[in-house]
Amino acid sequence: MVYLTVYSIVKNEADAEDGAQEAVINAYRHLSSFRAEAKFSTWLTTIAINEGRKRLRKAKGAAESSIEEEVEEKEGDYTPAPLRDWREIPLEALERKELREALRNAVADLPDIYRQVFTLRDLEELNIEETAEALGLNPGVVKVRLHRARILLQKQLAPFLKTAARVRKGFFRRAP
Amino acid sequence: MRLDCKHVWEYISEYIDGSLDTRVREDIERHLENCEICSAILDSTRNILILTADDRTFELPLGYSERLHARLKKEIGETQPGERKRPDES
């Protein structure tokens, strides 16, 4: 959890690993400041985000504007790719290494603000409120960014997802 | 209400999360029954999330846990949680 969170910010394996180690050490040393009203995973994620942001600021240099100031891109095409021959993904497709590789690359290529929300919500499986709390955003912004991230990934991965298997309705629904 | 495809696309993420109110969800489901394109978009988006949640997609680097434990042992040693080492102890 901590590693992937830091990675979603710094986008560099070595830095993410070092940052994740720092975050775990910081969390351990500050366990007494953990308040029971917060979920432990959200608290730990917040520490990981702060560590990632610290490293990113250091890497970018103090002259650059802080990443907290990033705003929604007004322009941009957030419509999904139509798939005329798409059907439900068969299990064997999930076994395909190149599909997982394509997904990893597509997530890495997402704009930072979308990748961070996607990582916490769909990879770390925090809910909307926890994601908002960890990133210091309001839940409405999280929903917009999550939607855009998912649509951008759908569009990017559409060529890999065509298959002729049978439709299975109601196969997957996330908890709110 | 009768929704067109573009409206359905705007709701896809919240539809997957099950966070839409009943009326909008039912409008979308009516549309999906008759629209193969939107059904395909919905299925493909869902499946990206299934693939994302698959442990094999985002694996930790090899040896990550061992290196983390080694670092924890070195940095934290015998200190208790919430307790900082004094400078002369490090």
Chai-1 contact restraints between the chains, C-beta under 6 A:
chainA,res_idxA,chainB,res_idxB,connection_type,confidence,min_distance_angstrom,max_distance_angstrom,comment,restraint_id
A,Y3,B,L60,contact,1.0,0.0,6.0,A-B,restraint_1
A,L4,B,F58,contact,1.0,0.0,6.0,A-B,restraint_2
A,E13,B,P61,contact,1.0,0.0,6.0,A-B,restraint_3
A,Q21,B,L68,contact,1.0,0.0,6.0,A-B,restraint_4
A,Q21,B,R71,contact,1.0,0.0,6.0,A-B,restraint_5
A,I25,B,E75,contact,1.0,0.0,6.0,A-B,restraint_6
A,Y28,B,I76,contact,1.0,0.0,6.0,A-B,restraint_7
A,Y28,B,P81,contact,1.0,0.0,6.0,A-B,restraint_8
A,R29,B,R84,contact,1.0,0.0,6.0,A-B,restraint_9
A,L31,B,P81,contact,1.0,0.0,6.0,A-B,restraint_10
A,L31,B,G82,contact,1.0,0.0,6.0,A-B,restraint_11
A,S32,B,G82,contact,1.0,0.0,6.0,A-B,restraint_12
A,T79,B,W9,contact,1.0,0.0,6.0,A-B,restraint_13
A,P80,B,W9,contact,1.0,0.0,6.0,A-B,restraint_14
A,P80,B,I41,contact,1.0,0.0,6.0,A-B,restraint_15
A,P82,B,I37,contact,1.0,0.0,6.0,A-B,restraint_16
A,L83,B,A40,contact,1.0,0.0,6.0,A-B,restraint_17
A,L83,B,S44,contact,1.0,0.0,6.0,A-B,restraint_18
A,W86,B,A40,contact,1.0,0.0,6.0,A-B,restraint_19
A,W86,B,S44,contact,1.0,0.0,6.0,A-B,restraint_20
A,E88,B,D43,contact,1.0,0.0,6.0,A-B,restraint_21
A,I89,B,N47,contact,1.0,0.0,6.0,A-B,restraint_22
A,R100,B,T57,contact,1.0,0.0,6.0,A-B,restraint_23
A,L103,B,L51,contact,1.0,0.0,6.0,A-B,restraint_24
A,L103,B,T57,contact,1.0,0.0,6.0,A-B,restraint_25
A,D122,B,L49,contact,1.0,0.0,6.0,A-B,restraint_26
A,D122,B,T52,contact,1.0,0.0,6.0,A-B,restraint_27
A,L123,B,T52,contact,1.0,0.0,6.0,A-B,restraint_28
A,L146,B,S13,contact,1.0,0.0,6.0,A-B,restraint_29
A,H147,B,S13,contact,1.0,0.0,6.0,A-B,restraint_30
A,R150,B,S13,contact,1.0,0.0,6.0,A-B,restraint_31
A,R150,B,T45,contact,1.0,0.0,6.0,A-B,restraint_32
A,L153,B,I48,contact,1.0,0.0,6.0,A-B,restraint_33
A,Q154,B,S44,contact,1.0,0.0,6.0,A-B,restraint_34
A,Q154,B,T45,contact,1.0,0.0,6.0,A-B,restraint_35
A,L157,B,I48,contact,1.0,0.0,6.0,A-B,restraint_36
A,L161,B,S44,contact,1.0,0.0,6.0,A-B,restraint_37
A,F172,B,R46,contact,1.0,0.0,6.0,A-B,restraint_38
A,F172,B,I50,contact,1.0,0.0,6.0,A-B,restraint_39
A,R173,B,G18,contact,1.0,0.0,6.0,A-B,restraint_40
A,R174,B,I16,contact,1.0,0.0,6.0,A-B,restraint_41
A,R174,B,D17,contact,1.0,0.0,6.0,A-B,restraint_42
A,P176,B,D17,contact,1.0,0.0,6.0,A-B,restraint_43
A,P176,B,G18,contact,1.0,0.0,6.0,A-B,restraint_44
A,P176,B,S19,contact,1.0,0.0,6.0,A-B,restraint_45
